[in-house]
Amino acid sequence: MEIVYRKALAEDLAAVFGLLRQLWPHQPLHLAETGSVYSRCLSSDSDHMICAEDGTGRVVGFGSLVVKNSFWQQSFVGYVTTLVVDEACRGRGIGKGLLDELTAVAAREGCRRIELDSGFHREQAHLFYEHLQFEKRALLFSKRIEP
């Protein structure tokens, strides 16, 4: 299967939403709210989104990255905010291809490092990231903010 990696477009929202539902099956996702985030990313200079498209034009993978300032790196860091491949297409190198594309974007943007987080239960994903030479460097702590 030939895969083309390209910048995400506004018309990819429905396909990306479907992939996000696979990534977070127990998370109540809403198309309108996801669309708002997606639109903000499309118009942002620091957010970058990549789609992986198969030979039929179907979006089978999605990755997003934000470039942020880092005092620790004394430069920029590329932070992968999302990485998902359609369940039916996993194991074919698409995730690696998406990470390669996101890494190239981060390098062009002057980032010294690329980072991501992954839930404790996603042990297969952890092996995948370690295979691609990502290192476990920190724990992510999160706290909900009530409106």
QUIPE-V758841 format. One record per backbone hydrogen bond with DSSP energy under -1.0 kcal/mol. CO is the residue of the C=O (numbers start at 1). NH is the residue of the N-H. If there is no record, write none. Layout:
[[CO;NH] [CO;NH]]
This chain:
[[4;53] [6;51] [9;12] [10;13] [12;16] [13;17] [14;18] [15;19] [16;20] [17;21] [18;22] [19;23] [20;24] [24;27] [27;29] [30;34] [31;35] [32;36] [33;37] [34;38] [35;39] [36;40] [37;41] [38;42] [39;43] [46;67] [48;65] [49;8] [50;63] [51;6] [52;60] [52;61] [53;4] [54;57] [58;54] [60;86] [61;52] [62;84] [63;50] [64;81] [64;82] [65;48] [66;79] [68;77] [70;74] [70;75] [75;70] [76;112] [77;68] [78;115] [79;66] [82;64] [84;62] [86;89] [93;97] [94;98] [95;99] [96;100] [97;101] [98;102] [99;103] [100;104] [101;105] [102;106] [103;107] [104;108] [105;109] [106;111] [107;110] [113;78] [115;80] [119;122] [121;123] [122;126] [123;127] [124;128] [125;129] [126;130] [127;131] [128;132] [129;134] [130;133]]
